[in-house]
């Protein structure tokens, strides 16, 4: 594995569901400590400051460290565990998957189960199973056995899924690409500027609890107080069966994505056009996307105080919000190149001009 593959492997295999980000935060901290000074907000978002050629503008790069997962909410007297989702899970992707429950005694392995098909009526077989009808089985036969294993209400649950390099060695599969890809981009960019000049002060931020309401972005932006923001994310790739071009034209291998819209933000138009211009002049392929059904950390960031010019740049990814997503390495590398060129353009005059309407 090269440096980026090792980074993605470590980030995606680390546990860190919303509200329980300790393990992945430690990984990110280790990568960013050599680059700049580290601080945290009071709910756990991590902030790395790297000075440049000027104190201002203050440029923030933000990716969220939390992944979707679950939390233990009930243990039956027979020893089966009911769970609450942390983030958006589609019921049909859950059954029969292995999971890890993080307990005070260590990790406990289980499997998501439900009533077996052999015992379903013809009418029941036509319906998909809802989360409320599922349970996690750790092989116990009583509530006492579950308790003895260390499982308690409130324990976090994550999917078991290894980072895998696919048949084409530049295609990767893993859990938590949403948004450990954004964290990896943040780390790669902060490392790239460790010994490289830039006309601003950089802040690399890994936010918490994005998947449950963009919470870490709302708190960390208070510490950073940025003049301009670049949110680093994944976007839904539509190059799979059943998706129409008008639903999303985004494809793996088409280059990084610029979000023209999401449910909580319209980007600053001059910053958007600057990204498009940089991509055109550098020959970087750039895809445009409008995401009506989801939001990013740009929502609270762009509304900070009297407003922050904000844009979202993403890496196209298949099958997000499930146990195994797929991305292409060249899209990641091109995103690094694009954002690097953008950071180098964000001097005081350019940033001031973004809000001269």
C-alpha positions in Angstrom: 0.0 0.0 0.0 1.1 3.5 -0.7 0.7 6.4 1.8 -2.8 7.4 0.8 -4.0 3.8 0.8 -2.6 3.3 4.3 -4.3 6.5 5.4 -7.7 5.5 4.0 -7.4 2.0 5.5 -6.6 3.3 9.0 -9.3 5.9 8.9 -12.1 3.7 7.5 -11.3 0.7 9.8 -11.3 2.9 12.9 -14.5 3.0 14.9 -16.3 6.3 15.3 -20.1 6.5 15.0 -21.7 9.9 15.8 -21.1 10.8 19.4 -18.5 8.1 19.9 -15.6 9.3 17.7 -12.7 8.8 20.2 -10.8 6.1 18.2 -10.9 7.8 14.8 -10.1 11.2 16.4 -6.9 9.7 17.9 -5.9 8.5 14.4 -6.6 12.0 12.8 -4.7 13.7 15.6 -1.6 11.6 15.1 -1.5 12.6 11.4 -2.1 16.3 12.0 0.1 16.9 15.1 3.3 17.2 13.0 1.6 19.8 10.7 0.3 22.5 13.1 -1.1 23.3 16.5 -4.1 21.2 17.6 -7.2 22.3 19.5 -10.6 20.8 20.1 -14.1 22.2 20.6 -16.1 21.0 23.6 -17.9 18.2 21.8 -14.8 16.7 20.2 -14.2 18.3 16.8 -10.4 18.5 16.0 -8.8 21.6 14.7 -5.3 21.9 13.2 -4.0 25.4 12.6 -1.1 26.0 10.0 0.2 29.5 9.6 1.0 30.8 6.1 2.1 34.0 4.4 -0.6 36.1 6.2 -2.8 35.8 9.3 -5.8 36.5 7.1 -7.8 35.2 5.4 -8.6 32.3 7.6 -9.3 29.3 5.4 -11.0 26.2 6.8 -10.9 22.7 5.3 -13.7 20.6 6.9 -14.5 16.9 6.7 -16.6 15.0 9.3 -15.0 12.1 11.2 -18.2 10.4 12.4 -19.7 7.4 10.5 -23.2 6.1 10.6 -23.8 3.3 13.0 -26.0 2.3 15.9 -26.4 2.3 19.6 -27.6 -0.4 22.0 -31.1 0.7 23.3 -32.5 -2.5 24.9 -31.5 -6.1 25.8 -34.3 -8.7 25.9 -34.6 -11.3 28.7 -33.7 -13.9 26.0 -30.4 -12.0 25.2 -31.2 -10.2 22.0 -30.1 -6.6 21.5 -32.3 -3.9 20.0 -30.6 -0.9 18.5 -31.2 2.7 17.6 -29.6 4.1 14.4 -27.1 6.9 14.5 -27.4 8.4 11.1 -29.4 7.4 8.0 -29.6 3.7 7.5 -31.7 2.1 4.8 -33.4 -0.9 6.3 -32.7 -3.2 3.4 -28.9 -3.0 3.8 -28.8 -4.2 7.4 -29.8 -7.9 7.7 -27.2 -10.6 8.1 -24.3 -8.2 8.5 -21.7 -8.6 11.2 -21.2 -5.7 13.7 -18.9 -4.8 16.6 -20.4 -3.5 19.8 -17.9 -1.3 21.7 -18.2 -2.2 25.4 -16.3 -1.3 28.6 -14.9 -4.8 28.5 -13.8 -4.6 24.8 -15.4 -5.3 21.4 -18.2 -7.8 21.1 -19.1 -9.3 17.7 -22.7 -9.9 16.7 -24.9 -10.3 13.6 -28.1 -8.4 12.6 -31.0 -10.9 12.5 -34.8 -11.0 12.1 -37.5 -13.7 11.8 -36.2 -16.3 9.3 -37.9 -16.5 5.8 -38.9 -20.1 6.4 -41.4 -18.9 9.1 -42.8 -16.0 7.1 -46.2 -16.0 5.5 -46.5 -15.3 1.8 -47.7 -11.8 2.6 -44.8 -11.2 5.0 -42.3 -12.3 2.4 -43.4 -9.5 0.1 -42.5 -6.8 2.6 -39.0 -5.7 3.6 -38.0 -6.0 7.2 -37.9 -2.8 9.2 -35.2 -1.9 11.7 -37.6 -2.1 14.5 -38.2 -5.8 13.8 -34.4 -6.6 13.7 -32.1 -7.5 16.6 -28.4 -8.2 17.1 -27.5 -11.7 18.1 -24.1 -12.2 20.0 -24.9 -15.9 20.6 -26.3 -15.3 24.1 -29.3 -17.0 25.6 -30.2 -14.6 28.4 -29.9 -11.0 29.4 -27.4 -12.0 32.0 -25.0 -13.4 29.4 -25.2 -10.2 27.4 -24.4 -8.2 30.6 -21.5 -10.5 31.4 -20.1 -9.8 28.0 -20.0 -6.1 28.9 -22.9 -4.9 26.7 -24.8 -2.0 28.2 -27.5 0.4 26.9 -25.7 3.3 25.1 -22.8 1.2 23.7 -21.9 2.1 20.1 -22.2 -0.4 17.3 -20.3 -0.3 14.0 -20.3 -2.5 10.9 -17.4 -5.0 10.4 -15.9 -4.1 7.1 -12.2 -4.1 6.0 -10.6 -1.6 3.6 -10.2 -3.6 0.4 -8.2 -2.9 -2.8 -10.4 -4.3 -5.6 -9.4 -6.1 -8.8 -8.5 -2.8 -10.4 -5.9 -1.6 -7.9 -7.1 2.0 -8.0 -10.6 1.1 -6.8 -11.2 0.8 -3.1 -14.0 -0.6 -1.0 -14.7 0.1 2.7 -17.2 1.3 5.3 -17.2 4.9 6.4 -15.9 6.6 3.2 -18.6 9.1 4.2 -16.7 11.0 5.4 -13.3 9.5 6.2 -12.6 10.4 2.5 -13.1 14.1 3.5 -10.8 13.6 6.6 -8.2 12.0 4.3 -8.4 14.9 1.9 -8.0 17.3 4.9 -4.9 15.4 6.1 -3.4 15.1 2.7 -3.9 18.9 2.0 -2.5 20.0 5.4 0.5 17.8 4.9 1.0 19.1 1.4 1.2 22.7 2.8 3.5 21.8 5.7 6.5 23.0 3.6 4.6 24.9 0.9 3.7 28.6 0.9 0.1 29.8 1.0 -1.2 33.4 1.3 -3.5 32.7 4.2 -3.8 30.7 7.5 -5.1 27.2 7.1 -7.4 25.3 9.5 -7.9 21.6 8.9 -11.0 20.5 10.8 -12.4 17.1 11.5 -15.9 17.6 12.8 -18.0 15.3 14.9 -21.7 14.3 14.8 -22.4 15.4 11.2 -24.6 12.4 10.6 -27.0 13.4 13.4 -27.5 17.1 12.6 -24.2 18.8 11.5 -23.4 19.5 15.1 -19.6 19.6 15.2 -19.5 22.1 12.3 -21.7 24.4 14.3 -19.4 24.4 17.3 -16.0 24.2 15.7 -16.7 27.1 13.4 -17.0 29.3 16.5 -13.3 28.5 17.3 -12.0 28.9 13.8 -14.0 32.0 12.8 -13.1 31.5 9.1 -13.2 34.0 6.3 -13.8 31.2 3.7 -14.6 27.5 3.9 -14.0 24.4 1.8 -16.1 21.4 2.9 -14.6 18.1 1.8 -17.1 15.3 1.3 -18.3 12.3 -0.8 -21.1 12.6 -3.3 -23.5 9.9 -4.5 -22.3 8.2 -7.7 -25.2 7.5 -10.1 -23.3 5.1 -12.4 -25.2 2.1 -11.1 -28.4 0.3 -12.4 -31.7 2.1 -11.6 -30.5 5.7 -11.4 -31.5 8.1 -14.1 -29.1 10.9 -15.3 -31.5 13.5 -14.1 -31.4 12.0 -10.6 -27.6 12.3 -10.5 -25.1 12.3 -13.4 -22.1 11.8 -11.1 -19.8 9.0 -12.1 -16.7 7.3 -10.7 -13.7 8.4 -12.6 -15.3 11.7 -13.7 -13.2 13.7 -11.3 -14.1 15.6 -8.1 -17.6 17.0 -7.7 -18.6 20.6 -7.0 -22.0 20.8 -5.2 -24.2 23.5 -6.8 -26.9 22.8 -4.2 -27.6 20.8 -1.1 -30.5 20.8 1.3 -28.9 23.3 3.7 -26.7 25.5 1.4 -26.3 27.3 -1.8 -22.6 27.9 -2.3 -21.1 31.3 -2.6 -21.4 31.9 -6.3 -18.1 33.7 -6.8 -16.3 30.9 -4.9 -18.1 28.3 -7.0 -17.1 30.0 -10.2 -13.5 30.3 -9.0 -13.4 26.5 -8.5 -14.8 26.0 -12.0 -12.3 28.4 -13.5 -9.3 26.7 -11.7 -10.5 23.3 -12.9 -10.9 24.5 -16.5 -7.5 26.1 -16.6 -5.7 23.2 -15.0 -7.5 20.6 -17.1 -8.9 18.9 -14.0 -12.2 17.1 -14.8 -15.0 18.5 -12.6 -18.5 17.3 -12.1 -21.4 19.4 -10.9 -24.1 18.0 -8.6 -27.3 19.2 -7.0 -28.2 17.2 -3.9 -31.7 17.9 -2.8 -32.0 15.1 -0.2 -29.0 15.6 2.0 -26.9 18.3 3.7 -23.2 18.9 4.6 -21.2 20.7 7.2 -21.4 23.7 4.9 -24.9 24.4 6.3 -23.9 25.7 9.7 -20.5 27.0 8.5 -21.8 29.3 5.8 -24.3 30.9 8.3 -21.6 31.6 11.0 -22.0 35.2 12.3 -22.7 37.4 9.2 -21.8 34.7 6.7 -18.9 32.7 5.4 -18.3 32.1 1.6 -18.4 28.3 1.4 -18.2 25.6 -1.2 -18.4 21.8 -1.1 -15.9 19.7 -3.1 -16.6 15.9 -3.0 -15.2 12.6 -4.3 -17.8 10.4 -6.1 -18.6 7.3 -4.2 -21.0 4.3 -4.8 -23.2 2.8 -2.1 -22.7 5.3 0.7 -24.6 4.8 3.9 -24.1 1.1 4.0 -21.4 -1.4 5.0 -19.3 -1.2 1.8 -18.8 1.8 -0.5 -16.6 2.1 -3.6 -14.4 4.9 -4.8 -11.7 5.5 -7.3 -8.2 6.8 -6.4 -7.8 9.1 -9.4 -10.9 11.1 -8.2 -9.3 11.5 -4.8 -6.0 12.6 -6.3 -7.7 15.1 -8.6 -9.6 16.5 -5.6 -6.3 17.1 -3.8 -4.9 18.9 -6.9 -8.0 21.1 -7.3 -8.2 22.2 -3.7 -4.4 22.8 -3.6 -4.8 25.2 -6.5 -7.8 26.8 -4.8 -6.0 27.4 -1.5 -3.1 29.1 -3.3 -5.6 31.5 -4.9 -7.3 32.5 -1.6 -5.4 35.6 -0.7 -6.9 38.6 1.1 -8.0 40.4 -2.0 -9.6 37.4 -3.6 -11.5 36.4 -0.5 -12.7 40.0 0.1 -14.0 40.0 -3.5 -16.2 36.9 -2.9 -18.6 39.0 -0.9 -18.6 42.2 -3.0 -22.0 41.9 -4.5 
